[in-house]
């Protein structure tokens, strides 16, 4: 699958968004701070970097594993596809 397909882009962006949220939650929970005490700019910066790395990993692994942006056995298919 080419990285220029809609299915690949959707799958890679989904992974990046999940990574952004996971990194943000991890940083907040490790700090043990209250909602108002968190440095939101720093959290967004670190989580954003994690999302960029996720996109880079998806692009780099396009030709290595099976079809899609993952090295696992997941296959990126269009949203309208059903069994």
Secondary structure, 3 states (H helix, E strand, C coil): CCCCCHHHHHHHHHHHHHHHHHHHHHHHHHHCCCCCCCCHHHHHHHHHHHHHHHHHHHHHCCCCCCCCCCCCCCCCCCCCCCC
